[in-house]
């Protein structure tokens, strides 16, 4: 008998942080909700991080996920942009962890490979597969769509992670 697990996927970003919730019942995936947290670029970095924190705190309070997953940061050419993304990602990991929720990280290529079947899939391919895997989902942004893909990736890989933890 399987246990229904509610998973929060988070696609962190300083301007836009996407979030998506699914339930995993064995191999069955069920769409719950998704959305976008946007920050005002005119605000200070600290104020924007607080907005992400408060938004994710509300999502967790409202939807009570059991587990969370966050996309790993990739380093790009612009070091300042990478650093700011890392700060938003830190908030995205901190909020569920402070709520007692385990947080797992997944590389962008693994997310694409899990959802689409190819590690270099584009945003349109991800959106199409989200529609196939979660037919009731209608994400209004690419960031929310990506967050659902992150949650799906965790649903598919969580057993392997649990086995590794049990073995160590």
ABEGO torsion letter per residue (X at the ends): XBBBBBBBBBBBBAABBBBBBBBBBEABBBBABBBBBBBBAABBAAAAAAAAAAAAAAAAAAAGBABBBBBBBBBBABAAAAAAAAAAAAAAAAAAAAAGBBBBBBBAAAAAAAAAGBAABBAAAAAAAAAAABAABBBABAAAAAAAAAAAAAAAAAAAAAAAAAAX
